[in-house]
Amino acid sequence: MKPKRRRWNKGRLVGQKRPLVPKQVWAIRARLELVGNLRDLALFNLAIDSKLRGCDLVCLKVTNLVVGDRVRDRVTIVQSKTNRPVQFEVSENTRESTWNWVSSREMLGCASLFPSRLLDWPHLSTRQYARMVRDWVSAIGLEPSGYGTHSLRRTKAAQIYRKTGNLRAVQLLLGHVKVDSTVRYLGVELEDALSIAETIEI
């Protein structure tokens, strides 16, 4: 008789990773500012603003964001998964942290916005980025198994939907081909059902 194989997901929290809420975003941002971690602060802010998948975020080049002596207000990137362009806004806070990072001594002569510290790799790996996200959420007391790189991708999108209810806008910002994908990605039906349930008293 064959021994039973341990389930790969036993004891793990699987499924969609939760987006961060604004107070958690500010808590992580404040910690990174406090320790003066320019790279992580720029990466975190860009992850929130861009709503990019991790694979596209770590591949960003300085020239994607910086023109002359300023950081662009809007950026267009071709997504590696869909080969379709997606545009995102760069907030003032993100522009400042990005400029501080690209102007630092560590970035002298670097083409990649987030270069790897390994000599044979041009930029951060998605695995390293995932480890950084775990460290950030753990540092503010969150359970890391409930969050991941997609938490940062979903954070601003979830806030936009919550405030406007405009699924089409969120679809465009995430670069989804079909609105059904956006519905599933945001867990819209569940969120809406819970919101309605909260307003009903029996």
C-alpha positions as CSV (number, residue, x, y, z in Angstrom):
1,M,0.0,0.0,0.0
2,K,1.4,3.4,-1.0
3,P,2.0,5.8,1.8
4,K,-0.3,8.8,1.8
5,R,1.3,11.9,0.3
6,R,1.0,15.1,2.4
7,R,-1.2,17.7,0.7
8,W,0.8,20.6,-0.7
9,N,-1.5,23.1,0.9
10,K,-2.0,21.5,4.3
11,G,-1.7,24.1,7.0
12,R,-1.3,26.9,4.4
13,L,-3.7,29.7,3.7
14,V,-4.5,29.4,-0.1
15,G,-6.7,31.4,-2.4
16,Q,-6.7,35.1,-3.2
17,K,-4.3,37.3,-1.1
18,R,-6.0,40.2,0.7
19,P,-5.4,43.8,-0.5
20,L,-3.9,46.2,2.1
21,V,-6.1,48.8,3.6
22,P,-4.9,52.5,3.7
23,K,-3.7,52.4,7.3
24,Q,-1.6,49.3,6.5
25,V,-0.1,51.0,3.5
26,W,0.8,54.0,5.6
27,A,2.2,51.8,8.4
28,I,4.6,50.0,5.9
29,R,5.5,53.3,4.2
30,A,6.3,54.9,7.6
31,R,8.6,52.0,8.6
32,L,10.5,52.1,5.4
33,E,10.9,55.9,5.6
34,L,12.1,55.6,9.3
35,V,14.9,53.2,8.4
36,G,15.8,55.2,5.3
37,N,15.4,52.2,2.9
38,L,15.2,54.1,-0.4
39,R,15.0,51.0,-2.6
40,D,12.2,49.3,-0.7
41,L,10.2,52.5,-0.3
42,A,10.3,53.2,-4.1
43,L,9.4,49.6,-4.8
44,F,6.5,49.5,-2.4
45,N,5.1,52.8,-3.6
46,L,5.4,51.8,-7.2
47,A,3.8,48.4,-6.6
48,I,0.8,50.2,-5.1
49,D,0.5,52.9,-7.8
50,S,1.3,50.8,-10.8
51,K,-0.9,47.8,-10.0
52,L,1.6,45.7,-12.0
53,R,2.2,42.0,-11.6
54,G,5.4,41.3,-9.8
55,C,7.1,40.0,-13.0
56,D,6.5,43.4,-14.7
57,L,7.3,45.5,-11.7
58,V,10.8,44.0,-11.1
59,C,11.7,44.4,-14.8
60,L,11.1,48.2,-14.8
61,K,13.9,50.2,-16.2
62,V,15.0,53.7,-15.0
63,T,14.0,55.1,-18.5
64,N,10.4,53.8,-18.0
65,L,10.0,56.2,-15.1
66,V,12.5,58.9,-15.4
67,V,12.9,61.5,-18.2
68,G,15.6,64.2,-17.8
69,D,15.5,65.3,-14.2
70,R,12.0,64.3,-13.3
71,V,9.8,61.2,-12.8
72,R,6.9,60.9,-15.2
73,D,3.3,61.5,-14.0
74,R,2.0,58.6,-16.2
75,V,3.8,55.5,-17.5
76,T,2.8,52.9,-20.1
77,I,4.1,49.4,-19.8
78,V,3.5,46.4,-22.1
79,Q,2.6,43.5,-19.8
80,S,4.6,40.3,-20.2
81,K,1.6,38.0,-19.5
82,T,-0.8,39.5,-22.1
83,N,1.5,41.5,-24.3
84,R,-1.0,44.4,-24.0
85,P,-0.1,47.9,-22.9
86,V,-1.3,49.2,-19.5
87,Q,-1.0,52.7,-18.2
88,F,-0.7,53.8,-14.6
89,E,-0.4,57.1,-12.7
90,V,2.5,57.9,-10.5
91,S,1.5,59.9,-7.4
92,E,3.6,62.7,-6.0
93,N,4.7,60.6,-3.1
94,T,5.8,57.8,-5.4
95,R,7.6,60.3,-7.7
96,E,9.5,61.6,-4.8
97,S,10.6,58.2,-3.4
98,T,11.5,57.0,-7.0
99,W,13.6,60.1,-7.6
100,N,15.4,59.7,-4.3
101,W,16.2,56.1,-5.2
102,V,17.4,56.7,-8.7
103,S,19.5,59.7,-7.5
104,S,21.2,57.6,-4.8
105,R,24.9,56.4,-5.1
106,E,23.8,52.8,-5.3
107,M,22.0,53.5,-8.6
108,L,25.0,55.0,-10.4
109,G,25.1,53.6,-13.9
110,C,22.2,51.2,-13.4
111,A,19.7,50.6,-16.2
112,S,17.3,48.5,-14.1
113,L,15.1,50.4,-11.7
114,F,15.5,47.6,-9.1
115,P,18.9,46.0,-9.9
116,S,19.8,42.6,-8.3
117,R,22.7,42.4,-5.9
118,L,23.7,39.2,-7.7
119,L,26.2,39.8,-10.5
120,D,24.6,37.4,-13.0
121,W,21.1,38.8,-12.7
122,P,20.1,42.2,-14.0
123,H,17.1,42.9,-11.7
124,L,15.4,41.7,-8.5
125,S,13.8,38.3,-9.0
126,T,10.0,37.8,-8.4
127,R,11.0,35.4,-5.6
128,Q,13.1,38.1,-3.9
129,Y,10.2,40.6,-4.3
130,A,7.8,38.1,-2.7
131,R,10.2,37.7,0.3
132,M,10.3,41.5,0.7
133,V,6.5,41.7,0.7
134,R,6.4,39.1,3.4
135,D,8.9,41.1,5.5
136,W,6.9,44.3,5.0
137,V,3.6,42.8,6.1
138,S,5.2,40.9,9.0
139,A,6.9,44.1,10.2
140,I,3.5,45.7,10.9
141,G,2.0,42.6,12.6
142,L,0.1,41.0,9.7
143,E,0.1,37.3,9.1
144,P,2.3,36.9,6.0
145,S,0.5,33.8,4.7
146,G,-2.6,36.0,4.1
147,Y,-0.7,38.5,1.9
148,G,1.6,38.4,-1.2
149,T,2.7,40.3,-4.2
150,H,-0.8,40.3,-5.6
151,S,-2.0,42.1,-2.4
152,L,-0.1,45.1,-3.6
153,R,-1.4,44.8,-7.1
154,R,-5.0,44.7,-5.7
155,T,-4.7,47.4,-3.1
156,K,-5.3,50.5,-5.1
157,A,-7.7,48.7,-7.5
158,A,-9.8,47.6,-4.5
159,Q,-9.9,51.1,-3.1
160,I,-10.9,52.6,-6.5
161,Y,-13.8,50.0,-6.8
162,R,-14.9,50.6,-3.2
163,K,-15.1,54.3,-3.7
164,T,-16.5,54.5,-7.2
165,G,-18.1,51.1,-8.0
166,N,-16.6,51.6,-11.5
167,L,-15.5,48.1,-12.6
168,R,-14.6,49.2,-16.2
169,A,-12.1,51.7,-14.8
170,V,-10.5,49.0,-12.6
171,Q,-10.5,46.6,-15.6
172,L,-8.5,49.2,-17.6
173,L,-6.1,50.0,-14.8
174,L,-5.3,46.3,-14.2
175,G,-5.0,45.6,-17.9
176,H,-7.6,42.8,-17.9
177,V,-9.0,41.7,-21.2
178,K,-12.4,40.8,-19.8
179,V,-14.4,42.4,-17.0
180,D,-15.2,38.9,-15.7
181,S,-11.5,38.6,-14.8
182,T,-11.7,41.8,-12.8
183,V,-14.8,40.6,-11.0
184,R,-13.0,37.4,-10.0
185,Y,-9.8,39.2,-9.2
186,L,-11.4,41.7,-6.8
187,G,-13.9,39.2,-5.3
188,V,-16.5,41.8,-6.1
189,E,-19.6,39.7,-5.7
190,L,-18.5,38.5,-2.3
191,E,-17.5,42.0,-1.2
192,D,-20.8,43.4,-2.3
193,A,-22.7,40.7,-0.6
194,L,-20.9,41.2,2.7
195,S,-21.4,45.0,2.4
196,I,-25.1,44.5,2.0
197,A,-25.2,42.0,4.8
198,E,-23.6,44.5,7.1
199,T,-26.4,47.0,6.6
200,I,-29.2,44.6,7.4
201,E,-30.3,44.2,10.9
202,I,-32.8,41.5,12.0
